[in-house]
């Protein structure tokens, strides 16, 4: 369940709530994410089946890293000869350090497996 960017979708609150059909958790998460991003989300905006699915939350649905990985036919960015590229590094800069370092470690592990 590793996303193109290295996040583990199985650990994502939106993914978990969606898989559990937990509308109450999606509602609370929509409020939390809306406050964190200074915007408004509805519960249906954050339903997600994981990065490799067609059911994506509003944020991941417009992810340039995902779009790039899909266009190249990769499962994750670790498969790319340009890993880690500027697009991926720029995406990580917008995250909390603990999130992007964990995501990078997941992709680094996959990248070394393909060497």
C-alpha positions in Angstrom: 0.0 0.0 0.0 2.9 2.3 -0.6 1.9 5.4 -2.6 4.0 6.9 -5.4 5.5 9.4 -2.9 6.3 6.8 -0.3 3.4 7.3 2.1 1.9 4.1 3.5 -1.8 4.4 2.4 -2.7 1.6 4.9 -1.7 4.0 7.7 -3.7 7.0 6.4 -6.6 8.1 8.5 -8.7 8.7 5.3 -7.9 5.3 3.9 -8.7 3.5 7.2 -12.0 5.4 7.7 -13.0 4.7 4.1 -12.2 1.0 4.3 -14.2 0.8 7.6 -17.2 2.7 6.1 -16.8 5.0 9.1 -18.7 8.2 8.2 -18.3 9.6 11.7 -14.5 9.3 11.4 -14.5 10.8 7.8 -16.6 13.7 9.1 -14.1 14.4 12.0 -11.2 14.0 9.6 -12.7 16.4 7.1 -13.0 19.0 9.8 -9.5 18.4 11.0 -7.9 18.5 7.5 -10.0 21.6 6.7 -8.7 23.4 9.7 -5.1 22.3 9.0 -5.3 23.4 5.4 -7.4 26.5 5.9 -10.1 25.2 3.6 -13.4 23.2 3.8 -13.7 19.5 3.2 -16.8 17.3 3.2 -16.5 13.7 4.3 -16.9 12.5 0.7 -13.9 14.7 -0.3 -11.5 12.6 1.7 -12.8 9.1 1.0 -9.8 7.2 -0.4 -9.1 3.7 -1.5 -5.3 4.2 -1.7 -3.0 5.8 -4.2 -3.2 2.9 -6.7 -7.0 3.0 -6.8 -9.4 5.2 -8.7 -11.1 6.3 -5.4 -8.9 9.1 -4.1 -9.4 11.9 -1.7 -9.5 15.4 -2.9 -5.9 16.2 -2.2 -4.4 13.0 -3.7 -6.6 13.2 -6.7 -4.7 16.2 -7.9 -1.2 15.0 -6.9 1.4 15.7 -9.5 3.7 13.1 -8.1 1.0 10.4 -8.6 0.2 11.7 -12.1 3.9 11.4 -13.0 4.2 7.9 -11.6 1.1 6.8 -13.4 2.2 8.3 -16.7 5.4 6.3 -16.5 3.7 3.0 -15.5 5.5 2.9 -12.1 4.1 1.5 -8.8 6.2 4.0 -6.8 8.7 6.7 -7.6 11.4 4.4 -6.4 11.3 2.7 -9.9 12.2 5.9 -11.7 15.8 6.4 -12.8 15.5 10.1 -11.6 14.5 9.1 -8.1 14.3 11.3 -6.0 13.4 14.1 -8.5 12.6 17.7 -7.9 8.9 17.1 -8.1 9.0 14.5 -5.4 11.4 16.5 -3.2 9.1 19.6 -3.5 6.1 17.6 -2.4 8.0 16.3 0.6 8.9 19.9 1.6 5.2 20.6 2.2 4.9 17.8 4.8 5.8 17.4 8.4 9.4 16.1 8.7 8.3 12.8 10.3 6.0 12.0 7.4 8.5 12.7 4.6 11.4 11.0 6.2 9.3 7.9 6.7 8.1 8.1 3.1 11.6 8.6 1.8 12.9 5.6 3.8 10.1 3.4 2.3 11.1 4.5 -1.2 14.8 4.2 -0.6 14.3 0.6 0.5 12.4 -0.1 -2.7 15.0 1.7 -4.8 17.8 -0.3 -3.4 15.9 -3.5 -4.0 15.7 -2.7 -7.7 19.5 -2.0 -8.0 
